[in-house]
Amino acid sequence: MMLYPAMSKLNSYIPNRYMLVNVVARRARQIAEEAEITGEHLDEKPVTLAIHEVADGKLTAAGEDIASEEA
């Protein structure tokens, strides 16, 4: 199975794979916890959503959500 979006695109936002795994895992846990608290049904798995947030440039290498900082 291939990773979509491509690793090269993800690495443009987060410099190495180890850091990428940490950032995605942390954000995926946040997404899952928020969904559980609100009772929201997720159409995709939290890890998939977190990977797409990285690809969209919404997360920094420190794992911070850029969108929430701007609000």
Summary of the structure (lengths in Angstrom):
residues: 71
radius of gyration: 12.1
end to end distance: 36.4
largest distance: 36.4
contacts: 174
relative contact order: 0.18
helix: 59%
strand: 3%
